[in-house]
Amino acid sequence: MNIVAITACPSGVAHTYMAAESLEQAAIARGLTIKVETQGALGAENEITLDDVKNADVVIVTTDIELAGMSRFDGKIIVETTVKKLVVSAAEILDAACDVAVA
């Protein structure tokens, strides 16, 4: 399973990066491939390319603030969540995203 994700929080600092790290660790534990773009105080980092989008089975995005570049995911399966949920239960979000992608 190939996943791309964007994390962002209103302040663009700690929670943005904590959510990204939680997702990455949970994906590794499940043998999934993931690329996480952060949209924080420093701008977009680890940006998701059009090739990344093309190869993605599912997209996970946070809904705490408006995200830049959402149109690149048109036609893709998108799972929306909050930064807090990713920090606390990234594994559950990944499991739900995988379930949606194979349905």
C-alpha positions in Angstrom: 0.0 0.0 0.0 1.4 3.4 -1.0 0.2 6.4 1.0 0.8 10.1 0.8 -0.2 12.5 3.6 -0.2 16.2 4.5 0.0 17.3 8.1 -0.6 20.9 9.2 -1.8 22.6 12.4 -2.9 26.2 13.1 0.5 27.2 14.6 2.5 25.2 12.1 5.0 24.1 14.6 5.1 21.1 17.0 1.9 19.2 16.2 2.5 19.3 12.4 5.7 17.5 12.8 4.5 15.2 15.6 1.7 14.0 13.4 4.1 13.4 10.5 6.4 11.3 12.7 3.5 9.3 14.2 2.2 8.5 10.7 5.7 7.5 9.5 6.4 5.2 12.5 3.0 3.6 12.2 3.4 3.0 8.5 6.8 1.4 9.0 5.4 -0.9 11.7 2.8 -2.0 9.1 5.1 -2.4 6.2 3.5 0.5 4.3 5.1 3.0 2.1 4.3 6.6 3.1 5.5 10.1 2.2 4.4 12.9 4.5 4.4 16.5 3.4 4.4 19.0 6.3 2.9 22.4 5.8 4.3 24.3 8.8 5.7 27.6 9.9 8.6 27.0 7.5 6.3 26.4 4.5 5.9 23.0 2.7 8.6 20.5 3.4 9.0 17.0 1.9 6.6 18.1 -0.9 4.5 15.4 -2.5 5.2 15.3 -6.2 2.8 14.5 -9.1 4.5 11.1 -9.4 3.9 10.5 -5.7 0.3 11.3 -6.2 0.0 9.1 -9.2 1.4 6.1 -7.3 -0.6 6.7 -4.2 -3.4 4.3 -3.2 -4.8 6.7 -0.6 -4.2 10.3 0.6 -4.5 11.3 4.3 -4.9 15.0 5.1 -5.5 17.0 8.2 -8.4 19.4 8.4 -7.3 21.7 11.2 -6.4 24.4 8.6 -6.8 24.9 4.9 -4.1 23.0 3.0 -2.3 24.3 0.0 -2.3 22.2 -3.2 -5.3 20.0 -2.6 -6.2 20.0 -6.3 -3.3 17.7 -7.0 -5.3 14.9 -5.3 -8.4 15.2 -7.5 -9.7 11.7 -8.2 -7.9 10.1 -5.3 -9.3 8.5 -2.2 -8.9 11.1 0.6 -9.1 10.3 4.3 -9.5 13.4 6.4 -8.6 13.6 10.1 -7.2 16.0 12.6 -3.6 16.6 13.7 -4.6 15.5 17.3 -6.0 12.2 16.0 -2.8 11.5 14.1 -0.6 12.3 17.0 -2.6 10.1 19.4 -3.7 7.2 17.1 -1.9 7.3 13.7 -2.1 3.5 13.5 -5.9 3.6 13.6 -6.1 6.3 10.9 -3.7 4.2 8.7 -5.8 1.1 9.2 -9.0 3.0 8.2 -7.2 4.5 5.2 -6.1 1.0 4.1 -9.6 -0.3 4.5 -11.1 2.5 2.4 -8.4 2.0 -0.3 -9.1 -1.7 -0.8 -12.9 -1.4 -0.6 
